[in-house]
Amino acid sequence: MQKVLKGKAFVYGANIDTDQIYPGRFLDLTDPDQVGKHALEGADPNFVKEVQPGDLIVASTNFGCGSSREHAAVTLKTAGVGAILADSFGRIFYRNVINLGVPLIVCPGISKIVKRGDVLTVDMTTGKVVNETTGASAQAQPLSEYVMNILESGGIKPMIKKQYGQE
């Protein structure tokens, strides 16, 4: 896992819920590749056409609120999102995405210093976030050692398999 991430920002406001991240009309899909084609369709129909592997999502408060729909986490991972930075997250969404191995970074004030298309560098070890486009920076809350272990393992299932020698 890369400790320093760099990508283009896709910026969203407050209270983007799991139905906007992955609309309920697609819940019958189970193939992750098919699920990934509908990432953020409820909030931004062009997202999947524009996102590149490693790009970053930046949001205001309460990103991922709503239901415990795991499809919301799967769709963002499959779409290639490198990390999600927000002022705050919905609690269940946060755990679902971390458990799939995608970094979620709580960074108070991030939504005020980033515009769509800005290029960000995120240092996972220090929590420093730099907007390469404007020079602005922010300090994220550090990820715990346990969360870093999950991310470095590629998700919670691979981490547990590794711990029990079932790689």
FIKOL-41297 format. One record per residue (C-alpha): z, x, y; residue in three letters; residue number from 1. Coordinates in steps of 0.001 Angstrom, whole numbers, padded with zeros to 6 digits. Example, Ala and Ser with C-alpha at 12.3 -4.5 7.8 and 13.67 -1.06 7.14 Angstrom:
<atom w="007800" u="012300" v="-004500" res="ALA" n="1"/>
<atom w="007140" u="013670" v="-001060" res="SER" n="2"/>
END
This chain:
<atom w="000000" u="000000" v="000000" res="MET" n="1"/>
<atom w="-000881" u="001242" v="003457" res="GLN" n="2"/>
<atom w="002127" u="001800" v="005712" res="LYS" n="3"/>
<atom w="000028" u="001605" v="008882" res="VAL" n="4"/>
<atom w="-002232" u="-001421" v="009218" res="LEU" n="5"/>
<atom w="-005052" u="-001808" v="011705" res="LYS" n="6"/>
<atom w="-007158" u="-004876" v="012228" res="GLY" n="7"/>
<atom w="-008644" u="-007442" v="014542" res="LYS" n="8"/>
<atom w="-006296" u="-010225" v="015628" res="ALA" n="9"/>
<atom w="-006851" u="-013930" v="015078" res="PHE" n="10"/>
<atom w="-004372" u="-015684" v="017365" res="VAL" n="11"/>
<atom w="-002801" u="-019133" v="016907" res="TYR" n="12"/>
<atom w="-000122" u="-021116" v="018672" res="GLY" n="13"/>
<atom w="003153" u="-022683" v="017580" res="ALA" n="14"/>
<atom w="003811" u="-024890" v="014557" res="ASN" n="15"/>
<atom w="000700" u="-024094" v="012535" res="ILE" n="16"/>
<atom w="001669" u="-025911" v="009344" res="ASP" n="17"/>
<atom w="000624" u="-025418" v="005736" res="THR" n="18"/>
<atom w="-001802" u="-028355" v="005974" res="ASP" n="19"/>
<atom w="-003649" u="-026551" v="008778" res="GLN" n="20"/>
<atom w="-003569" u="-023294" v="006810" res="ILE" n="21"/>
<atom w="-004855" u="-025032" v="003670" res="TYR" n="22"/>
<atom w="-005823" u="-028700" v="004089" res="PRO" n="23"/>
<atom w="-004581" u="-031092" v="001403" res="GLY" n="24"/>
<atom w="-008067" u="-032351" v="000606" res="ARG" n="25"/>
<atom w="-008692" u="-029058" v="-001230" res="PHE" n="26"/>
<atom w="-005561" u="-029097" v="-003397" res="LEU" n="27"/>
<atom w="-007606" u="-029833" v="-006532" res="ASP" n="28"/>
<atom w="-009113" u="-026338" v="-006334" res="LEU" n="29"/>
<atom w="-007316" u="-023782" v="-008497" res="THR" n="30"/>
<atom w="-009650" u="-020765" v="-008519" res="ASP" n="31"/>
<atom w="-008259" u="-018370" v="-005867" res="PRO" n="32"/>
<atom w="-011798" u="-017438" v="-004730" res="ASP" n="33"/>
<atom w="-012547" u="-021105" v="-004042" res="GLN" n="34"/>
<atom w="-009146" u="-021619" v="-002386" res="VAL" n="35"/>
<atom w="-009826" u="-018633" v="-000109" res="GLY" n="36"/>
<atom w="-012951" u="-020268" v="001291" res="LYS" n="37"/>
<atom w="-010786" u="-022809" v="003125" res="HIS" n="38"/>
<atom w="-008271" u="-020503" v="004828" res="ALA" n="39"/>
<atom w="-007019" u="-021927" v="008128" res="LEU" n="40"/>
<atom w="-009711" u="-024598" v="008003" res="GLU" n="41"/>
<atom w="-007383" u="-027159" v="009580" res="GLY" n="42"/>
<atom w="-006704" u="-024941" v="012605" res="ALA" n="43"/>
<atom w="-009845" u="-022838" v="012882" res="ASP" n="44"/>
<atom w="-012960" u="-023911" v="010926" res="PRO" n="45"/>
<atom w="-014673" u="-020582" v="011734" res="ASN" n="46"/>
<atom w="-011871" u="-018333" v="010476" res="PHE" n="47"/>
<atom w="-013336" u="-017610" v="007025" res="VAL" n="48"/>
<atom w="-016757" u="-016880" v="008548" res="LYS" n="49"/>
<atom w="-015283" u="-014294" v="010931" res="GLU" n="50"/>
<atom w="-012324" u="-012682" v="009138" res="VAL" n="51"/>
<atom w="-012803" u="-009251" v="007594" res="GLN" n="52"/>
<atom w="-010543" u="-007651" v="004973" res="PRO" n="53"/>
<atom w="-007473" u="-006246" v="006682" res="GLY" n="54"/>
<atom w="-007689" u="-008411" v="009796" res="ASP" n="55"/>
<atom w="-004424" u="-009736" v="011170" res="LEU" n="56"/>
<atom w="-003120" u="-013165" v="012059" res="ILE" n="57"/>
<atom w="-000886" u="-013428" v="015115" res="VAL" n="58"/>
<atom w="000977" u="-016627" v="015907" res="ALA" n="59"/>
<atom w="003679" u="-018014" v="018081" res="SER" n="60"/>
<atom w="006687" u="-019756" v="016550" res="THR" n="61"/>
<atom w="007149" u="-021496" v="013213" res="ASN" n="62"/>
<atom w="003904" u="-020336" v="011573" res="PHE" n="63"/>
<atom w="003645" u="-021859" v="008075" res="GLY" n="64"/>
<atom w="006014" u="-024750" v="008658" res="CYS" n="65"/>
<atom w="005657" u="-027916" v="006622" res="GLY" n="66"/>
<atom w="005385" u="-028284" v="002867" res="SER" n="67"/>
<atom w="006035" u="-025596" v="000293" res="SER" n="68"/>
<atom w="002326" u="-025588" v="-000581" res="ARG" n="69"/>
<atom w="001686" u="-022239" v="-002289" res="GLU" n="70"/>
<atom w="-002059" u="-022717" v="-001736" res="HIS" n="71"/>
<atom w="-001418" u="-021786" v="001909" res="ALA" n="72"/>
<atom w="-000254" u="-018340" v="000839" res="ALA" n="73"/>
<atom w="-003013" u="-017916" v="-001758" res="VAL" n="74"/>
<atom w="-005776" u="-018832" v="000692" res="THR" n="75"/>
<atom w="-004712" u="-016195" v="003232" res="LEU" n="76"/>
<atom w="-004381" u="-013478" v="000604" res="LYS" n="77"/>
<atom w="-007750" u="-014337" v="-000931" res="THR" n="78"/>
<atom w="-009391" u="-014392" v="002512" res="ALA" n="79"/>
<atom w="-008294" u="-010752" v="002885" res="GLY" n="80"/>
<atom w="-005671" u="-011109" v="005612" res="VAL" n="81"/>
<atom w="-003916" u="-007737" v="006002" res="GLY" n="82"/>
<atom w="-000713" u="-009096" v="007551" res="ALA" n="83"/>
<atom w="000637" u="-011978" v="009562" res="ILE" n="84"/>
<atom w="002695" u="-011360" v="012681" res="LEU" n="85"/>
<atom w="004533" u="-014157" v="014435" res="ALA" n="86"/>
<atom w="007489" u="-014871" v="016647" res="ASP" n="87"/>
<atom w="008901" u="-016821" v="013665" res="SER" n="88"/>
<atom w="007837" u="-018333" v="010326" res="PHE" n="89"/>
<atom w="008568" u="-021369" v="008217" res="GLY" n="90"/>
<atom w="011137" u="-020159" v="005659" res="ARG" n="91"/>
<atom w="009423" u="-021279" v="002436" res="ILE" n="92"/>
<atom w="006015" u="-020084" v="003623" res="PHE" n="93"/>
<atom w="007539" u="-016689" v="004430" res="TYR" n="94"/>
<atom w="008832" u="-016278" v="000869" res="ARG" n="95"/>
<atom w="005616" u="-017552" v="-000726" res="ASN" n="96"/>
<atom w="003433" u="-015092" v="001186" res="VAL" n="97"/>
<atom w="005757" u="-012112" v="000676" res="ILE" n="98"/>
<atom w="005957" u="-012960" v="-003038" res="ASN" n="99"/>
<atom w="002146" u="-012735" v="-003216" res="LEU" n="100"/>
<atom w="002246" u="-009288" v="-001605" res="GLY" n="101"/>
<atom w="001031" u="-010029" v="001919" res="VAL" n="102"/>
<atom w="003142" u="-008584" v="004761" res="PRO" n="103"/>
<atom w="004740" u="-011125" v="007099" res="LEU" n="104"/>
<atom w="006219" u="-009516" v="010154" res="ILE" n="105"/>
<atom w="008642" u="-011211" v="012529" res="VAL" n="106"/>
<atom w="007832" u="-009791" v="015932" res="CYS" n="107"/>
<atom w="009444" u="-011593" v="018877" res="PRO" n="108"/>
<atom w="007057" u="-011798" v="021825" res="GLY" n="109"/>
<atom w="003945" u="-010769" v="019880" res="ILE" n="110"/>
<atom w="002111" u="-013953" v="020794" res="SER" n="111"/>
<atom w="002414" u="-013100" v="024480" res="LYS" n="112"/>
<atom w="000705" u="-009687" v="024267" res="ILE" n="113"/>
<atom w="-002240" u="-010368" v="021950" res="VAL" n="114"/>
<atom w="-005486" u="-012269" v="022438" res="LYS" n="115"/>
<atom w="-008048" u="-013135" v="019778" res="ARG" n="116"/>
<atom w="-010216" u="-010137" v="019009" res="GLY" n="117"/>
<atom w="-007698" u="-007515" v="020152" res="ASP" n="118"/>
<atom w="-007267" u="-004638" v="017718" res="VAL" n="119"/>
<atom w="-003694" u="-004033" v="016573" res="LEU" n="120"/>
<atom w="-001989" u="-001173" v="014788" res="THR" n="121"/>
<atom w="001163" u="-002064" v="012867" res="VAL" n="122"/>
<atom w="003465" u="000632" v="011517" res="ASP" n="123"/>
<atom w="005243" u="-000944" v="008540" res="MET" n="124"/>
<atom w="007960" u="001730" v="008449" res="THR" n="125"/>
<atom w="008986" u="001676" v="012106" res="THR" n="126"/>
<atom w="007985" u="-001885" v="013005" res="GLY" n="127"/>
<atom w="006063" u="-000682" v="016052" res="LYS" n="128"/>
<atom w="003059" u="-002845" v="016916" res="VAL" n="129"/>
<atom w="000488" u="-001521" v="019367" res="VAL" n="130"/>
<atom w="-002300" u="-003558" v="020902" res="ASN" n="131"/>
<atom w="-005024" u="-000892" v="020934" res="GLU" n="132"/>
<atom w="-007172" u="-003052" v="023211" res="THR" n="133"/>
<atom w="-004639" u="-003362" v="026044" res="THR" n="134"/>
<atom w="-002048" u="-000666" v="025318" res="GLY" n="135"/>
<atom w="000782" u="-003214" v="025119" res="ALA" n="136"/>
<atom w="003358" u="-002777" v="022381" res="SER" n="137"/>
<atom w="006125" u="-004723" v="020666" res="ALA" n="138"/>
<atom w="008908" u="-004013" v="018226" res="GLN" n="139"/>
<atom w="008973" u="-006032" v="015013" res="ALA" n="140"/>
<atom w="012029" u="-006712" v="012898" res="GLN" n="141"/>
<atom w="012169" u="-004160" v="010108" res="PRO" n="142"/>
<atom w="011318" u="-005303" v="006592" res="LEU" n="143"/>
<atom w="014095" u="-004887" v="004065" res="SER" n="144"/>
<atom w="013840" u="-002336" v="001267" res="GLU" n="145"/>
<atom w="013533" u="-005222" v="-001204" res="TYR" n="146"/>
<atom w="010625" u="-006815" v="000695" res="VAL" n="147"/>
<atom w="008908" u="-003420" v="000979" res="MET" n="148"/>
<atom w="009297" u="-002998" v="-002786" res="ASN" n="149"/>
<atom w="007628" u="-006390" v="-003354" res="ILE" n="150"/>
<atom w="004765" u="-005484" v="-001008" res="LEU" n="151"/>
<atom w="004284" u="-002007" v="-002492" res="GLU" n="152"/>
<atom w="004147" u="-003564" v="-005979" res="SER" n="153"/>
<atom w="001444" u="-006027" v="-004915" res="GLY" n="154"/>
<atom w="003726" u="-009057" v="-005186" res="GLY" n="155"/>
<atom w="006902" u="-010175" v="-006891" res="ILE" n="156"/>
<atom w="005348" u="-010748" v="-010332" res="LYS" n="157"/>
<atom w="003900" u="-007229" v="-010567" res="PRO" n="158"/>
<atom w="007225" u="-005848" v="-009296" res="MET" n="159"/>
<atom w="009201" u="-007632" v="-012016" res="ILE" n="160"/>
<atom w="006714" u="-006644" v="-014719" res="LYS" n="161"/>
<atom w="007039" u="-003032" v="-013570" res="LYS" n="162"/>
<atom w="010857" u="-003220" v="-013651" res="GLN" n="163"/>
<atom w="010753" u="-004459" v="-017236" res="TYR" n="164"/>
<atom w="008079" u="-002025" v="-018384" res="GLY" n="165"/>
<atom w="005392" u="-004670" v="-018814" res="GLN" n="166"/>
<atom w="002811" u="-003235" v="-016448" res="GLU" n="167"/>
END
